[in-house]
């Protein structure tokens, strides 16, 4: 399945819009990672535990969006966007959403 943040897919024509699909997850790190993040915040630099949290969250949200699109027979999800929000200290929600569509190949000229 094609997942993209653009509105059109080169060489393909959208033949049917199936609607909005989305996927989300809430991720948190254990207390040890929170303590390490606190100290890293004092001295500066990347907080790898939180970077991993967001990366895992993005992957899970996209996967759940894709599953929802497959269930309704989509060939692709276009115009994909992502959002993040803090739920509590050390936990974040990741959401992916886009438009599920059916496609055909565009005839060459």
N, CA, C and O atoms as a Tinker XYZ file with bonds, in Angstrom:
   436  protein
     1  N      0.846000   -1.180000    0.000000    73     2
     2  CA     0.000000    0.000000    0.000000    64     1     3
     3  C      0.888000    1.238000    0.000000    63     2     4     5
     4  O      1.900000    1.301000    0.698000    81     3
     5  N      0.484000    2.217000   -0.798000    73     3     6
     6  CA     1.217000    3.471000   -0.880000    64     5     7
     7  C      0.750000    4.386000    0.254000    63     6     8     9
     8  O     -0.446000    4.614000    0.434000    81     7
     9  N      1.706000    4.896000    1.003000    73     7    10
    10  CA     1.437000    5.868000    2.072000    64     9    11
    11  C      2.277000    7.089000    1.744000    63    10    12    13
    12  O      3.503000    6.992000    1.675000    81    11
    13  N      1.641000    8.242000    1.541000    73    11    14
    14  CA     2.399000    9.429000    1.150000    64    13    15
    15  C      1.776000   10.708000    1.714000    63    14    16    17
    16  O      0.584000   10.761000    2.017000    81    15
    17  N      2.612000   11.724000    1.844000    73    15    18
    18  CA     2.110000   13.003000    2.330000    64    17    19
    19  C      1.765000   13.965000    1.187000    63    18    20    21
    20  O      1.392000   15.110000    1.439000    81    19
    21  N      1.884000   13.513000   -0.061000    73    19    22
    22  CA     1.504000   14.360000   -1.191000    64    21    23
    23  C      0.059000   14.065000   -1.586000    63    22    24    25
    24  O     -0.507000   13.045000   -1.193000    81    23
    25  N     -0.530000   14.972000   -2.369000    73    23    26
    26  CA    -1.944000   14.862000   -2.714000    64    25    27
    27  C     -2.213000   14.015000   -3.950000    63    26    28    29
    28  O     -3.347000   13.587000   -4.167000    81    27
    29  N     -1.199000   13.768000   -4.754000    73    27    30
    30  CA    -1.359000   12.969000   -5.969000    64    29    31
    31  C     -0.145000   12.064000   -6.111000    63    30    32    33
    32  O      0.957000   12.411000   -5.686000    81    31
    33  N     -0.360000   10.903000   -6.711000    73    31    34
    34  CA     0.725000    9.950000   -6.890000    64    33    35
    35  C      1.078000    9.918000   -8.376000    63    34    36    37
    36  O      0.232000    9.572000   -9.201000    81    35
    37  N      2.309000   10.271000   -8.729000    73    35    38
    38  CA     2.707000   10.286000  -10.137000    64    37    39
    39  C      2.442000    8.934000  -10.808000    63    38    40    41
    40  O      2.779000    7.880000  -10.269000    81    39
    41  N      1.836000    8.990000  -11.987000    73    39    42
    42  CA     1.536000    7.770000  -12.736000    64    41    43
    43  C      0.265000    7.069000  -12.302000    63    42    44    45
    44  O     -0.076000    6.017000  -12.843000    81    43
    45  N     -0.435000    7.629000  -11.340000    73    43    46
    46  CA    -1.681000    7.034000  -10.844000    64    45    47
    47  C     -2.782000    8.084000  -10.831000    63    46    48    49
    48  O     -2.517000    9.280000  -10.715000    81    47
    49  N     -4.019000    7.619000  -10.951000    73    47    50
    50  CA    -5.179000    8.494000  -10.872000    64    49    51
    51  C     -6.058000    8.036000   -9.723000    63    50    52    53
    52  O     -6.339000    6.845000   -9.587000    81    51
    53  N     -6.488000    8.964000   -8.906000    73    51    54
    54  CA    -7.425000    8.639000   -7.833000    64    53    55
    55  C     -8.792000    8.445000   -8.475000    63    54    56    57
    56  O     -9.319000    9.350000   -9.121000    81    55
    57  N     -9.361000    7.254000   -8.291000    73    55    58
    58  CA   -10.669000    6.970000   -8.880000    64    57    59
    59  C    -11.791000    7.039000   -7.856000    63    58    60    61
    60  O    -12.956000    7.216000   -8.212000    81    59
    61  N    -11.438000    6.901000   -6.593000    73    59    62
    62  CA   -12.461000    6.957000   -5.554000    64    61    63
    63  C    -11.818000    7.375000   -4.238000    63    62    64    65
    64  O    -10.760000    6.870000   -3.861000    81    63
    65  N    -12.466000    8.298000   -3.551000    73    63    66
    66  CA   -12.049000    8.692000   -2.213000    64    65    67
    67  C    -12.867000    7.876000   -1.228000    63    66    68    69
    68  O    -14.098000    7.893000   -1.269000    81    67
    69  N    -12.184000    7.163000   -0.342000    73    67    70
    70  CA   -12.866000    6.294000    0.619000    64    69    71
    71  C    -13.052000    6.939000    1.979000    63    70    72    73
    72  O    -13.774000    6.413000    2.827000    81    71
    73  N    -12.401000    8.080000    2.192000    73    71    74
    74  CA   -12.579000    8.803000    3.442000    64    73    75
    75  C    -11.331000    8.875000    4.301000    63    74    76    77
    76  O    -10.268000    8.363000    3.951000    81    75
    77  N    -11.500000    9.521000    5.423000    73    75    78
    78  CA   -10.415000    9.722000    6.380000    64    77    79
    79  C    -10.104000    8.420000    7.118000    63    78    80    81
    80  O    -11.008000    7.721000    7.576000    81    79
    81  N     -8.825000    8.109000    7.225000    73    79    82
    82  CA    -8.372000    6.994000    8.058000    64    81    83
    83  C     -7.343000    7.534000    9.038000    63    82    84    85
    84  O     -6.667000    8.524000    8.755000    81    83
    85  N     -7.225000    6.892000   10.175000    73    83    86
    86  CA    -6.285000    7.370000   11.185000    64    85    87
    87  C     -5.794000    6.204000   12.032000    63    86    88    89
    88  O     -6.389000    5.127000   12.056000    81    87
    89  N     -4.717000    6.450000   12.706000    73    87    90
    90  CA    -4.173000    5.510000   13.674000    64    89    91
    91  C     -3.499000    6.307000   14.764000    63    90    92    93
    92  O     -2.903000    7.352000   14.501000    81    91
    93  N     -3.590000    5.818000   15.987000    73    91    94
    94  CA    -2.934000    6.539000   17.079000    64    93    95
    95  C     -2.440000    5.556000   18.133000    63    94    96    97
    96  O     -2.866000    4.403000   18.197000    81    95
    97  N     -1.539000    6.053000   18.941000    73    95    98
    98  CA    -1.007000    5.282000   20.054000    64    97    99
    99  C     -0.529000    6.263000   21.118000    63    98   100   101
   100  O     -0.152000    7.394000   20.814000    81    99
   101  N     -0.550000    5.818000   22.348000    73    99   102
   102  CA     0.012000    6.594000   23.452000    64   101   103
   103  C      1.191000    5.792000   23.981000    63   102   104   105
   104  O      1.054000    4.625000   24.346000    81   103
   105  N      2.329000    6.427000   24.014000    73   103   106
   106  CA     3.566000    5.761000   24.448000    64   105   107
   107  C      4.142000    6.463000   25.661000    63   106   108   109
   108  O      4.036000    7.681000   25.806000    81   107
   109  N      4.747000    5.681000   26.521000    73   107   110
   110  CA     5.429000    6.222000   27.685000    64   109   111
   111  C      6.689000    5.428000   27.974000    63   110   112   113
   112  O      6.793000    4.258000   27.604000    81   111
   113  N      7.625000    6.050000   28.621000    73   111   114
   114  CA     8.866000    5.382000   29.036000    64   113   115
   115  C      8.825000    5.142000   30.534000    63   114   116   117
   116  O      8.133000    5.844000   31.272000    81   115
   117  N      9.571000    4.148000   30.968000    73   115   118
   118  CA     9.589000    3.831000   32.397000    64   117   119
   119  C     10.368000    4.878000   33.193000    63   118   120   121
   120  O     11.079000    5.701000   32.616000    81   119
   121  N     10.234000    4.845000   34.478000    73   119   122
   122  CA    10.790000    5.874000   35.367000    64   121   123
   123  C     12.297000    6.044000   35.204000    63   122   124   125
   124  O     12.807000    7.156000   35.335000    81   123
   125  N     13.009000    4.971000   34.924000    73   123   126
   126  CA    14.460000    5.075000   34.723000    64   125   127
   127  C     14.808000    5.970000   33.551000    63   126   128   129
   128  O     15.744000    6.765000   33.628000    81   127
   129  N     14.051000    5.844000   32.454000    73   127   130
   130  CA    14.279000    6.695000   31.285000    64   129   131
   131  C     13.912000    8.144000   31.602000    63   130   132   133
   132  O     14.570000    9.069000   31.125000    81   131
   133  N     12.863000    8.346000   32.406000    73   131   134
   134  CA    12.484000    9.707000   32.776000    64   133   135
   135  C     13.576000   10.383000   33.609000    63   134   136   137
   136  O     13.865000   11.564000   33.419000    81   135
   137  N     14.176000    9.635000   34.525000    73   135   138
   138  CA    15.258000   10.193000   35.350000    64   137   139
   139  C     16.458000   10.540000   34.474000    63   138   140   141
   140  O     17.047000   11.611000   34.615000    81   139
   141  N     16.817000    9.628000   33.566000    73   139   142
   142  CA    17.939000    9.893000   32.654000    64   141   143
   143  C     17.645000   11.114000   31.787000    63   142   144   145
   144  O     18.537000   11.921000   31.526000    81   143
   145  N     16.385000   11.252000   31.336000    73   143   146
   146  CA    16.000000   12.403000   30.509000    64   145   147
   147  C     16.112000   13.695000   31.305000    63   146   148   149
   148  O     16.525000   14.721000   30.766000    81   147
   149  N     15.751000   13.654000   32.574000    73   147   150
   150  CA    15.848000   14.834000   33.426000    64   149   151
   151  C     17.292000   15.334000   33.479000    63   150   152   153
   152  O     17.553000   16.523000   33.300000    81   151
   153  N     18.223000   14.413000   33.728000    73   151   154
   154  CA    19.634000   14.807000   33.829000    64   153   155
   155  C     20.193000   15.244000   32.475000    63   154   156   157
   156  O     21.003000   16.169000   32.410000    81   155
   157  N     19.770000   14.589000   31.399000    73   155   158
   158  CA    20.224000   14.984000   30.071000    64   157   159
   159  C     19.709000   16.384000   29.741000    63   158   160   161
   160  O     20.394000   17.162000   29.076000    81   159
   161  N     18.498000   16.703000   30.208000    73   159   162
   162  CA    17.935000   18.029000   29.997000    64   161   163
   163  C     18.738000   19.116000   30.671000    63   162   164   165
   164  O     18.774000   20.250000   30.194000    81   163
   165  N     19.382000   18.787000   31.773000    73   163   166
   166  CA    20.204000   19.761000   32.497000    64   165   167
   167  C     21.480000   20.078000   31.717000    63   166   168   169
   168  O     21.867000   21.241000   31.596000    81   167
   169  N     22.131000   19.037000   31.189000    73   167   170
   170  CA    23.414000   19.235000   30.512000    64   169   171
   171  C     23.259000   19.501000   29.024000    63   170   172   173
   172  O     24.207000   19.948000   28.379000    81   171
   173  N     22.088000   19.236000   28.470000    73   171   174
   174  CA    21.835000   19.481000   27.052000    64   173   175
   175  C     22.118000   18.273000   26.183000    63   174   176   177
   176  O     22.778000   17.326000   26.611000    81   175
   177  N     21.620000   18.312000   24.976000    73   175   178
   178  CA    21.816000   17.241000   24.014000    64   177   179
   179  C     20.535000   16.471000   23.760000    63   178   180   181
   180  O     19.500000   16.728000   24.374000    81   179
   181  N     20.628000   15.529000   22.847000    73   179   182
   182  CA    19.471000   14.711000   22.479000    64   181   183
   183  C     19.082000   13.787000   23.619000    63   182   184   185
   184  O     19.934000   13.173000   24.260000    81   183
   185  N     17.793000   13.701000   23.859000    73   183   186
   186  CA    17.274000   12.765000   24.863000    64   185   187
   187  C     16.818000   11.524000   24.096000    63   186   188   189
   188  O     15.681000   11.449000   23.628000    81   187
   189  N     17.719000   10.562000   23.978000    73   187   190
   190  CA    17.488000    9.412000   23.111000    64   189   191
   191  C     16.271000    8.592000   23.516000    63   190   192   193
   192  O     15.585000    8.051000   22.649000    81   191
   193  N     15.990000    8.488000   24.797000    73   191   194
   194  CA    14.822000    7.734000   25.242000    64   193   195
   195  C     13.530000    8.311000   24.681000    63   194   196   197
   196  O     12.628000    7.568000   24.294000    81   195
   197  N     13.443000    9.638000   24.638000    73   195   198
   198  CA    12.245000   10.288000   24.097000    64   197   199
   199  C     12.227000   10.235000   22.568000    63   198   200   201
   200  O     11.162000   10.125000   21.959000    81   199
   201  N     13.399000   10.312000   21.957000    73   199   202
   202  CA    13.463000   10.167000   20.496000    64   201   203
   203  C     12.961000    8.782000   20.088000    63   202   204   205
   204  O     12.221000    8.648000   19.114000    81   203
   205  N     13.363000    7.765000   20.828000    73   203   206
   206  CA    12.901000    6.399000   20.559000    64   205   207
   207  C     11.397000    6.288000   20.788000    63   206   208   209
   208  O     10.698000    5.641000   20.008000    81   207
   209  N     10.900000    6.909000   21.843000    73   207   210
   210  CA     9.474000    6.894000   22.145000    64   209   211
   211  C      8.675000    7.454000   20.963000    63   210   212   213
   212  O      7.672000    6.864000   20.559000    81   211
   213  N      9.110000    8.577000   20.413000    73   211   214
   214  CA     8.399000    9.193000   19.298000    64   213   215
   215  C      8.517000    8.368000   18.021000    63   214   216   217
   216  O      7.545000    8.246000   17.275000    81   215
   217  N      9.684000    7.803000   17.761000    73   215   218
   218  CA     9.873000    6.972000   16.574000    64   217   219
   219  C      8.968000    5.739000   16.638000    63   218   220   221
   220  O      8.305000    5.407000   15.655000    81   219
   221  N      8.937000    5.061000   17.782000    73   219   222
   222  CA     8.072000    3.893000   17.947000    64   221   223
   223  C      6.607000    4.290000   17.795000    63   222   224   225
   224  O      5.823000    3.568000   17.180000    81   223
   225  N      6.249000    5.424000   18.351000    73   223   226
   226  CA     4.877000    5.904000   18.263000    64   225   227
   227  C      4.460000    6.209000   16.838000    63   226   228   229
   228  O      3.354000    5.859000   16.427000    81   227
   229  N      5.336000    6.862000   16.076000    73   227   230
   230  CA     5.038000    7.163000   14.670000    64   229   231
   231  C      4.823000    5.883000   13.880000    63   230   232   233
   232  O      3.874000    5.780000   13.103000    81   231
   233  N      5.708000    4.904000   14.077000    73   231   234
   234  CA     5.596000    3.643000   13.340000    64   233   235
   235  C      4.291000    2.924000   13.672000    63   234   236   237
   236  O      3.629000    2.399000   12.777000    81   235
   237  N      3.920000    2.896000   14.940000    73   235   238
   238  CA     2.681000    2.234000   15.356000    64   237   239
   239  C      1.459000    2.974000   14.819000    63   238   240   241
   240  O      0.517000    2.339000   14.344000    81   239
   241  N      1.460000    4.292000   14.886000    73   239   242
   242  CA     0.327000    5.077000   14.387000    64   241   243
   243  C      0.141000    4.867000   12.883000    63   242   244   245
   244  O     -0.986000    4.693000   12.420000    81   243
   245  N      1.223000    4.882000   12.126000    73   243   246
   246  CA     1.140000    4.653000   10.675000    64   245   247
   247  C      0.643000    3.246000   10.388000    63   246   248   249
   248  O     -0.189000    3.052000    9.502000    81   247
   249  N      1.141000    2.267000   11.123000    73   247   250
   250  CA     0.697000    0.883000   10.939000    64   249   251
   251  C     -0.803000    0.741000   11.193000    63   250   252   253
   252  O     -1.498000    0.072000   10.429000    81   251
   253  N     -1.297000    1.352000   12.238000    73   251   254
   254  CA    -2.731000    1.280000   12.553000    64   253   255
   255  C     -3.569000    1.997000   11.507000    63   254   256   257
   256  O     -4.663000    1.541000   11.173000    81   255
   257  N     -3.070000    3.119000   10.984000    73   255   258
   258  CA    -3.762000    3.824000    9.910000    64   257   259
   259  C     -3.833000    2.947000    8.669000    63   258   260   261
   260  O     -4.873000    2.866000    8.015000    81   259
   261  N     -2.730000    2.297000    8.349000    73   259   262
   262  CA    -2.672000    1.427000    7.172000    64   261   263
   263  C     -3.646000    0.255000    7.312000    63   262   264   265
   264  O     -4.322000   -0.102000    6.348000    81   263
   265  N     -3.722000   -0.333000    8.475000    73   263   266
   266  CA    -4.656000   -1.440000    8.714000    64   265   267
   267  C     -6.093000   -0.972000    8.497000    63   266   268   269
   268  O     -6.889000   -1.680000    7.880000    81   267
   269  N     -6.427000    0.204000    8.995000    73   267   270
   270  CA    -7.780000    0.740000    8.807000    64   269   271
   271  C     -8.054000    0.954000    7.317000    63   270   272   273
   272  O     -9.151000    0.657000    6.843000    81   271
   273  N     -7.075000    1.461000    6.580000    73   271   274
   274  CA    -7.240000    1.689000    5.139000    64   273   275
   275  C     -7.427000    0.369000    4.397000    63   274   276   277
   276  O     -8.256000    0.283000    3.491000    81   275
   277  N     -6.671000   -0.655000    4.768000    73   275   278
   278  CA    -6.805000   -1.963000    4.130000    64   277   279
   279  C     -8.201000   -2.543000    4.354000    63   278   280   281
   280  O     -8.772000   -3.166000    3.459000    81   279
   281  N     -8.736000   -2.338000    5.535000    73   279   282
   282  CA   -10.064000   -2.870000    5.861000    64   281   283
   283  C    -11.161000   -2.290000    4.976000    63   282   284   285
   284  O    -12.181000   -2.942000    4.749000    81   283
   285  N    -10.965000   -1.078000    4.475000    73   283   286
   286  CA   -11.989000   -0.472000    3.615000    64   285   287
   287  C    -11.617000   -0.564000    2.135000    63   286   288   289
   288  O    -12.270000    0.050000    1.291000    81   287
   289  N    -10.570000   -1.328000    1.820000    73   287   290
   290  CA   -10.219000   -1.598000    0.429000    64   289   291
   291  C     -9.388000   -0.553000   -0.268000    63   290   292   293
   292  O     -9.410000   -0.480000   -1.497000    81   291
   293  N     -8.657000    0.258000    0.464000    73   291   294
   294  CA    -7.851000    1.327000   -0.139000    64   293   295
   295  C     -6.602000    0.762000   -0.811000    63   294   296   297
   296  O     -6.039000   -0.245000   -0.382000    81   295
   297  N     -6.190000    1.441000   -1.873000    73   295   298
   298  CA    -4.914000    1.151000   -2.533000    64   297   299
   299  C     -3.800000    2.028000   -1.975000    63   298   300   301
   300  O     -2.621000    1.684000   -2.055000    81   299
   301  N     -4.198000    3.176000   -1.404000    73   299   302
   302  CA    -3.219000    4.143000   -0.912000    64   301   303
   303  C     -3.858000    5.039000    0.136000    63   302   304   305
   304  O     -5.081000    5.130000    0.251000    81   303
   305  N     -2.987000    5.699000    0.898000    73   303   306
   306  CA    -3.413000    6.775000    1.792000    64   305   307
   307  C     -2.580000    7.985000    1.399000    63   306   308   309
   308  O     -1.351000    7.968000    1.470000    81   307
   309  N     -3.280000    9.034000    0.983000    73   307   310
   310  CA    -2.597000   10.240000    0.507000    64   309   311
   311  C     -2.795000   11.386000    1.492000    63   310   312   313
   312  O     -3.657000   11.339000    2.370000    81   311
   313  N     -1.974000   12.409000    1.320000    73   311   314
   314  CA    -2.050000   13.617000    2.144000    64   313   315
   315  C     -1.928000   13.277000    3.640000    63   314   316   317
   316  O     -2.646000   13.831000    4.472000    81   315
   317  N     -1.021000   12.374000    3.959000    73   315   318
   318  CA    -0.840000   11.918000    5.343000    64   317   319
   319  C     -0.209000   13.014000    6.187000    63   318   320   321
   320  O      0.728000   13.690000    5.763000    81   319
   321  N     -0.737000   13.169000    7.371000    73   319   322
   322  CA    -0.225000   14.119000    8.352000    64   321   323
   323  C     -0.039000   13.399000    9.677000    63   322   324   325
   324  O     -0.637000   12.352000    9.925000    81   323
   325  N      0.803000   13.982000   10.524000    73   323   326
   326  CA     1.049000   13.407000   11.844000    64   325   327
   327  C      0.929000   14.495000   12.888000    63   326   328   329
   328  O      1.235000   15.660000   12.631000    81   327
   329  N      0.480000   14.104000   14.064000    73   327   330
   330  CA     0.445000   15.057000   15.166000    64   329   331
   331  C      0.899000   14.352000   16.439000    63   330   332   333
   332  O      0.777000   13.135000   16.579000    81   331
   333  N      1.416000   15.138000   17.342000    73   331   334
   334  CA     1.891000   14.642000   18.621000    64   333   335
   335  C      1.317000   15.516000   19.714000    63   334   336   337
   336  O      1.227000   16.735000   19.565000    81   335
   337  N      0.932000   14.897000   20.802000    73   335   338
   338  CA     0.499000   15.684000   21.955000    64   337   339
   339  C      0.969000   14.995000   23.229000    63   338   340   341
   340  O      1.050000   13.769000   23.303000    81   339
   341  N      1.267000   15.795000   24.203000    73   339   342
   342  CA     1.694000   15.267000   25.492000    64   341   343
   343  C      0.465000   14.888000   26.302000    63   342   344   345
   344  O     -0.474000   15.674000   26.426000    81   343
   345  N      0.476000   13.688000   26.848000    73   343   346
   346  CA    -0.636000   13.227000   27.679000    64   345   347
   347  C     -0.303000   13.496000   29.150000    63   346   348   349
   348  O     -1.091000   14.109000   29.870000    81   347
   349  N      0.859000   13.036000   29.582000    73   347   350
   350  CA     1.397000   13.303000   30.916000    64   349   351
   351  C      2.901000   13.421000   30.760000    63   350   352   353
   352  O      3.426000   13.230000   29.664000    81   351
   353  N      3.595000   13.731000   31.832000    73   351   354
   354  CA     5.048000   13.763000   31.771000    64   353   355
   355  C      5.575000   12.391000   31.368000    63   354   356   357
   356  O      5.310000   11.404000   32.054000    81   355
   357  N      6.306000   12.319000   30.281000    73   355   358
   358  CA     6.889000   11.056000   29.846000    64   357   359
   359  C      5.986000   10.215000   28.968000    63   358   360   361
   360  O      6.390000    9.124000   28.563000    81   359
   361  N      4.772000   10.675000   28.651000    73   359   362
   362  CA     3.883000    9.929000   27.760000    64   361   363
   363  C      3.380000   10.874000   26.674000    63   362   364   365
   364  O      3.055000   12.031000   26.938000    81   363
   365  N      3.322000   10.360000   25.453000    73   363   366
   366  CA     2.886000   11.176000   24.327000    64   365   367
   367  C      1.967000   10.378000   23.416000    63   366   368   369
   368  O      2.137000    9.171000   23.239000    81   367
   369  N      0.995000   11.067000   22.845000    73   367   370
   370  CA     0.131000   10.458000   21.834000    64   369   371
   371  C      0.671000   10.831000   20.465000    63   370   372   373
   372  O      1.009000   11.987000   20.212000    81   371
   373  N      0.748000    9.846000   19.590000    73   371   374
   374  CA     1.106000   10.067000   18.191000    64   373   375
   375  C     -0.112000    9.695000   17.366000    63   374   376   377
   376  O     -0.721000    8.649000   17.589000    81   375
   377  N     -0.469000   10.545000   16.416000    73   375   378
   378  CA    -1.578000   10.249000   15.524000    64   377   379
   379  C     -1.148000   10.457000   14.089000    63   378   380   381
   380  O     -0.499000   11.451000   13.763000    81   379
   381  N     -1.515000    9.508000   13.225000    73   379   382
   382  CA    -1.308000    9.626000   11.787000    64   381   383
   383  C     -2.681000    9.604000   11.136000    63   382   384   385
   384  O     -3.539000    8.810000   11.523000    81   383
   385  N     -2.897000   10.473000   10.147000    73   383   386
   386  CA    -4.184000   10.486000    9.468000    64   385   387
   387  C     -4.000000   10.928000    8.022000    63   386   388   389
   388  O     -3.069000   11.663000    7.693000    81   387
   389  N     -4.901000   10.467000    7.173000    73   387   390
   390  CA    -4.846000   10.809000    5.762000    64   389   391
   391  C     -6.118000   10.362000    5.070000    63   390   392   393
   392  O     -7.070000    9.915000    5.709000    81   391
   393  N     -6.119000   10.492000    3.748000    73   391   394
   394  CA    -7.281000   10.144000    2.949000    64   393   395
   395  C     -7.035000    8.817000    2.248000    63   394   396   397
   396  O     -6.072000    8.678000    1.494000    81   395
   397  N     -7.902000    7.844000    2.495000    73   395   398
   398  CA    -7.818000    6.540000    1.838000    64   397   399
   399  C     -8.438000    6.657000    0.451000    63   398   400   401
   400  O     -9.512000    7.238000    0.290000    81   399
   401  N     -7.753000    6.097000   -0.559000    73   399   402
   402  CA    -8.220000    6.209000   -1.943000    64   401   403
   403  C     -8.033000    4.902000   -2.698000    63   402   404   405
   404  O     -7.239000    4.044000   -2.313000    81   403
   405  N     -8.789000    4.778000   -3.785000    73   403   406
   406  CA    -8.601000    3.730000   -4.788000    64   405   407
   407  C     -7.864000    4.374000   -5.953000    63   406   408   409
   408  O     -8.093000    5.544000   -6.261000    81   407
   409  N     -6.983000    3.621000   -6.602000    73   407   410
   410  CA    -6.151000    4.149000   -7.680000    64   409   411
   411  C     -6.249000    3.305000   -8.943000    63   410   412   413
   412  O     -6.597000    2.126000   -8.896000    81   411
   413  N     -5.935000    3.931000  -10.070000    73   411   414
   414  CA    -5.676000    3.225000  -11.315000    64   413   415
   415  C     -4.392000    3.798000  -11.901000    63   414   416   417
   416  O     -3.994000    4.915000  -11.570000    81   415
   417  N     -3.752000    3.030000  -12.770000    73   415   418
   418  CA    -2.564000    3.534000  -13.451000    64   417   419
   419  C     -2.988000    4.507000  -14.525000    63   418   420   421
   420  O     -4.002000    4.310000  -15.195000    81   419
   421  N     -2.205000    5.560000  -14.686000    73   419   422
   422  CA    -2.472000    6.545000  -15.722000    64   421   423
   423  C     -1.876000    6.039000  -17.018000    63   422   424   425
   424  O     -0.732000    5.584000  -17.036000    81   423
   425  N     -2.631000    6.110000  -18.106000    73   423   426
   426  CA    -2.122000    5.687000  -19.404000    64   425   427
   427  C     -1.027000    6.626000  -19.879000    63   426   428   429
   428  O     -1.140000    7.844000  -19.744000    81   427
   429  N      0.033000    6.051000  -20.436000    73   427   430
   430  CA     1.133000    6.869000  -20.977000    64   429   431
   431  C      0.666000    7.547000  -22.255000    63   430   432   433
   432  O     -0.113000    6.977000  -23.019000    81   431
   433  N      1.140000    8.755000  -22.485000    73   431   434
   434  CA     0.762000    9.509000  -23.676000    64   433   435
   435  C      1.564000    9.101000  -24.875000    63   434   436
   436  O      1.367000    9.644000  -25.962000    81   435
